[in-house]
């Protein structure tokens, strides 16, 4: 009886490095739908390049028919918006970067 041929060890998938950002990252505090404006016919609350102050509303996340305002944790300038209007976001997902 022949012994079975040894199988090559499975290579673990390369773990993806989480992207790092310069500045303060505003993350989703809950799972829901990201909205950049108060209403579909209104302009976004913030855009890249805008100066924001601590406590200013940056976006809205709708969860279970409740609109949750996401506020700026600091003063600064919006350097990146990482999600699209209407996109489903996950808990702790980075949304906006403030320099």
C-alpha positions as CSV (number, residue, x, y, z in Angstrom):
1,X,0.0,0.0,0.0
2,X,1.5,3.3,-1.1
3,X,1.5,6.2,1.4
4,X,-0.4,9.2,0.3
5,X,1.7,12.0,-1.1
6,X,2.3,14.9,1.3
7,X,0.2,17.9,0.4
8,X,1.8,21.4,0.3
9,X,0.9,23.4,3.4
10,X,-1.8,25.9,2.7
11,X,-0.5,29.5,2.5
12,X,-2.5,31.8,4.7
13,X,-4.0,34.7,2.8
14,X,-2.0,37.9,3.2
15,X,-3.6,40.0,5.8
16,X,-4.6,43.3,4.4
17,X,-3.0,46.2,6.2
18,X,-5.6,48.7,7.3
19,X,-5.2,52.0,5.5
20,X,-3.8,54.8,7.7
21,X,-4.7,58.4,7.4
22,X,-3.0,61.7,8.4
23,X,-5.2,63.6,10.8
24,X,-8.3,62.8,12.8
25,X,-10.5,60.0,11.4
26,X,-14.2,60.3,12.1
27,X,-15.6,56.7,12.2
28,X,-19.2,55.4,12.1
29,X,-20.5,54.9,15.6
30,X,-23.2,52.6,14.4
31,X,-24.3,50.5,11.3
32,X,-26.5,52.4,8.9
33,X,-26.9,54.4,5.8
34,X,-24.5,57.4,5.3
35,X,-26.0,60.6,4.1
36,X,-23.9,63.7,3.2
37,X,-26.8,66.1,3.3
38,X,-29.9,66.8,5.4
39,X,-32.2,66.0,2.4
40,X,-31.7,64.8,-1.2
41,X,-32.3,68.2,-2.6
42,X,-29.8,70.0,-0.3
43,X,-26.1,70.4,-0.7
44,X,-23.7,68.2,1.3
45,X,-23.1,69.3,4.9
46,X,-19.3,69.3,4.3
47,X,-17.0,68.9,1.3
48,X,-13.3,68.3,0.9
49,X,-11.4,71.5,1.7
50,X,-14.1,72.9,4.1
51,X,-13.1,74.2,7.5
52,X,-15.1,72.7,10.4
53,X,-15.4,73.4,14.1
54,X,-15.8,71.0,16.9
55,X,-19.4,69.9,17.3
56,X,-20.3,70.8,13.7
57,X,-22.5,68.2,11.9
58,X,-20.5,66.4,9.3
59,X,-23.0,63.8,8.0
60,X,-26.0,61.8,9.0
61,X,-26.3,58.0,9.5
62,X,-29.8,56.5,9.3
63,X,-30.3,53.5,11.5
64,X,-33.7,51.9,12.0
65,X,-35.5,55.0,10.6
66,X,-33.6,57.3,13.1
67,X,-31.4,60.0,11.7
68,X,-28.2,60.3,13.7
69,X,-26.0,63.4,13.3
70,X,-22.3,62.7,13.3
71,X,-20.4,65.7,14.7
72,X,-16.8,66.8,14.3
73,X,-14.6,65.8,17.2
74,X,-12.2,68.7,16.5
75,X,-11.5,71.9,14.6
76,X,-9.8,71.4,11.2
77,X,-10.1,71.1,7.5
78,X,-11.8,68.2,5.7
79,X,-9.1,66.3,3.8
80,X,-11.0,63.2,2.7
81,X,-14.5,61.9,2.5
82,X,-14.2,58.1,2.4
83,X,-17.8,57.0,1.6
84,X,-20.4,57.9,-0.9
85,X,-23.9,59.4,-0.2
86,X,-26.4,56.6,0.4
87,X,-23.7,53.9,1.1
88,X,-24.2,51.4,3.9
89,X,-21.5,51.8,6.6
90,X,-20.4,49.5,9.3
91,X,-19.5,50.0,12.9
92,X,-16.2,51.8,13.2
93,X,-15.8,52.3,9.5
94,X,-13.8,55.4,8.7
95,X,-16.0,58.1,7.1
96,X,-14.2,61.4,7.1
97,X,-10.6,62.6,7.7
98,X,-10.0,66.0,9.3
99,X,-6.5,67.6,9.2
